[in-house]
Amino acid sequence: EREAAIQTMKGLFSAKVRGGIIPITSRVEGSLYYRRPSAMRLRGFTAVGGELFEFVQAGDQFRLRLPTMGRVLSGNPSDMSEMGKLARPFQLSVWAMGGLLGTGKITKVETVVLVEEGDRYRLEVFGPSPNGTQSMRRQLWFERQTLHVVRENRLTESGAVEVTIQYEDFRAIGEGHLLRPFQILLEDGKGQGSVQVTFHEMIPNQPLSATDLAQL
């Protein structure tokens, strides 16, 4: 229901990157454009307005434009290997925005187990693995009162934590009936660093132009 409540989104954010996880810069000012169910555009700028990158995803395709490097990369979001060292930070960014927008919902081929854990619920999400068994893919922690997701672990096929995502500073947006986290912290499970995303503005369900989304 929360995913369906947002048809479009415009947002402005800042990102702090630690640990050398992205080879472009350690501080990014950015903009987000999103149209349900799978069209998203992220743009990153320096503090003085110089364009660092443009990342566009539509369905099963993405395009990454890097003006400072004179490069344009494209492919499938499930395989970003051509992006080299850039693959990791942009994969983390897609996961962060998915948690914000509600696009990381449970699929029909996944099963879940609910566990009580202190003042939270923990939802363990299992999906099919290559050998035909169900393996744990994600862990989601919900606040009991609001049922907002406040933490998420994404796991590798071997069960190791690939990334931990924390959602904080929930605020009302739109007409006040939608709450979304204005701060997202991602810790890389491979020890490559962290990304802290702080939103300054979110505007849901406003018309978007073709220019806003810059479709593939």
DALINBEL-V714266 format. One record per residue. N is the residue number from 1. PHI is phi in whole degrees, 0 to 359 (999 if undefined). D_FIRST is the distance of its C-alpha to the first C-alpha in whole Angstrom. Layout:
n: {N | N}
phi: {PHI | PHI}
d_first: {D_FIRST | D_FIRST}
This chain:
n: {1 | 2 | 3 | 4 | 5 | 6 | 7 | 8 | 9 | 10 | 11 | 12 | 13 | 14 | 15 | 16 | 17 | 18 | 19 | 20 | 21 | 22 | 23 | 24 | 25 | 26 | 27 | 28 | 29 | 30 | 31 | 32 | 33 | 34 | 35 | 36 | 37 | 38 | 39 | 40 | 41 | 42 | 43 | 44 | 45 | 46 | 47 | 48 | 49 | 50 | 51 | 52 | 53 | 54 | 55 | 56 | 57 | 58 | 59 | 60 | 61 | 62 | 63 | 64 | 65 | 66 | 67 | 68 | 69 | 70 | 71 | 72 | 73 | 74 | 75 | 76 | 77 | 78 | 79 | 80 | 81 | 82 | 83 | 84 | 85 | 86 | 87 | 88 | 89 | 90 | 91 | 92 | 93 | 94 | 95 | 96 | 97 | 98 | 99 | 100 | 101 | 102 | 103 | 104 | 105 | 106 | 107 | 108 | 109 | 110 | 111 | 112 | 113 | 114 | 115 | 116 | 117 | 118 | 119 | 120 | 121 | 122 | 123 | 124 | 125 | 126 | 127 | 128 | 129 | 130 | 131 | 132 | 133 | 134 | 135 | 136 | 137 | 138 | 139 | 140 | 141 | 142 | 143 | 144 | 145 | 146 | 147 | 148 | 149 | 150 | 151 | 152 | 153 | 154 | 155 | 156 | 157 | 158 | 159 | 160 | 161 | 162 | 163 | 164 | 165 | 166 | 167 | 168 | 169 | 170 | 171 | 172 | 173 | 174 | 175 | 176 | 177 | 178 | 179 | 180 | 181 | 182 | 183 | 184 | 185 | 186 | 187 | 188 | 189 | 190 | 191 | 192 | 193 | 194 | 195 | 196 | 197 | 198 | 199 | 200 | 201 | 202 | 203 | 204 | 205 | 206 | 207 | 208 | 209 | 210 | 211 | 212 | 213 | 214 | 215 | 216}
phi: {999 | 291 | 295 | 289 | 289 | 250 | 274 | 220 | 210 | 241 | 211 | 237 | 213 | 240 | 230 | 252 | 244 | 240 | 89 | 69 | 289 | 233 | 277 | 269 | 196 | 260 | 221 | 228 | 259 | 219 | 229 | 236 | 232 | 217 | 229 | 299 | 261 | 211 | 260 | 216 | 226 | 245 | 234 | 238 | 225 | 285 | 298 | 259 | 98 | 287 | 286 | 263 | 200 | 224 | 242 | 240 | 233 | 219 | 63 | 259 | 225 | 223 | 221 | 241 | 249 | 240 | 302 | 291 | 257 | 66 | 237 | 229 | 243 | 212 | 163 | 258 | 301 | 282 | 220 | 258 | 299 | 293 | 280 | 59 | 296 | 280 | 300 | 298 | 298 | 283 | 296 | 299 | 297 | 297 | 296 | 298 | 291 | 297 | 293 | 294 | 272 | 88 | 276 | 269 | 286 | 290 | 267 | 291 | 269 | 258 | 240 | 226 | 230 | 257 | 233 | 277 | 219 | 62 | 269 | 229 | 256 | 243 | 255 | 261 | 252 | 247 | 226 | 294 | 255 | 304 | 273 | 93 | 268 | 266 | 238 | 290 | 252 | 215 | 232 | 237 | 255 | 247 | 290 | 293 | 283 | 265 | 62 | 281 | 286 | 250 | 205 | 216 | 251 | 255 | 248 | 280 | 297 | 277 | 97 | 284 | 286 | 275 | 203 | 247 | 239 | 245 | 246 | 224 | 56 | 287 | 224 | 283 | 231 | 65 | 272 | 100 | 266 | 253 | 246 | 223 | 285 | 267 | 227 | 229 | 242 | 245 | 250 | 287 | 291 | 270 | 75 | 271 | 132 | 215 | 229 | 246 | 252 | 239 | 274 | 260 | 204 | 224 | 236 | 270 | 58 | 250 | 302 | 246 | 268 | 298 | 293 | 302 | 268 | 45 | 303 | 298}
d_first: {0 | 4 | 5 | 5 | 6 | 9 | 11 | 14 | 16 | 19 | 21 | 24 | 25 | 28 | 28 | 31 | 32 | 34 | 36 | 37 | 34 | 34 | 37 | 37 | 37 | 35 | 34 | 31 | 30 | 27 | 25 | 21 | 20 | 17 | 16 | 13 | 13 | 16 | 19 | 20 | 23 | 24 | 28 | 30 | 33 | 36 | 36 | 39 | 36 | 38 | 35 | 35 | 32 | 30 | 27 | 25 | 23 | 22 | 21 | 23 | 26 | 26 | 29 | 31 | 33 | 36 | 38 | 40 | 41 | 41 | 39 | 36 | 34 | 32 | 30 | 27 | 25 | 25 | 29 | 30 | 33 | 35 | 34 | 36 | 36 | 33 | 31 | 30 | 29 | 27 | 25 | 24 | 23 | 20 | 19 | 19 | 17 | 14 | 14 | 13 | 11 | 9 | 11 | 12 | 10 | 12 | 14 | 16 | 19 | 18 | 19 | 18 | 20 | 19 | 22 | 23 | 24 | 26 | 23 | 20 | 19 | 19 | 17 | 20 | 18 | 21 | 22 | 25 | 28 | 31 | 33 | 31 | 29 | 26 | 26 | 24 | 22 | 20 | 20 | 17 | 18 | 15 | 17 | 17 | 17 | 14 | 12 | 12 | 14 | 17 | 19 | 19 | 22 | 22 | 25 | 28 | 29 | 31 | 29 | 30 | 28 | 27 | 25 | 24 | 21 | 21 | 18 | 20 | 21 | 17 | 18 | 16 | 16 | 16 | 17 | 16 | 13 | 11 | 13 | 13 | 16 | 20 | 22 | 21 | 24 | 25 | 28 | 29 | 30 | 33 | 34 | 34 | 33 | 30 | 28 | 27 | 24 | 24 | 22 | 24 | 22 | 19 | 18 | 15 | 15 | 18 | 20 | 22 | 25 | 26 | 28 | 25 | 24 | 27 | 26 | 28}
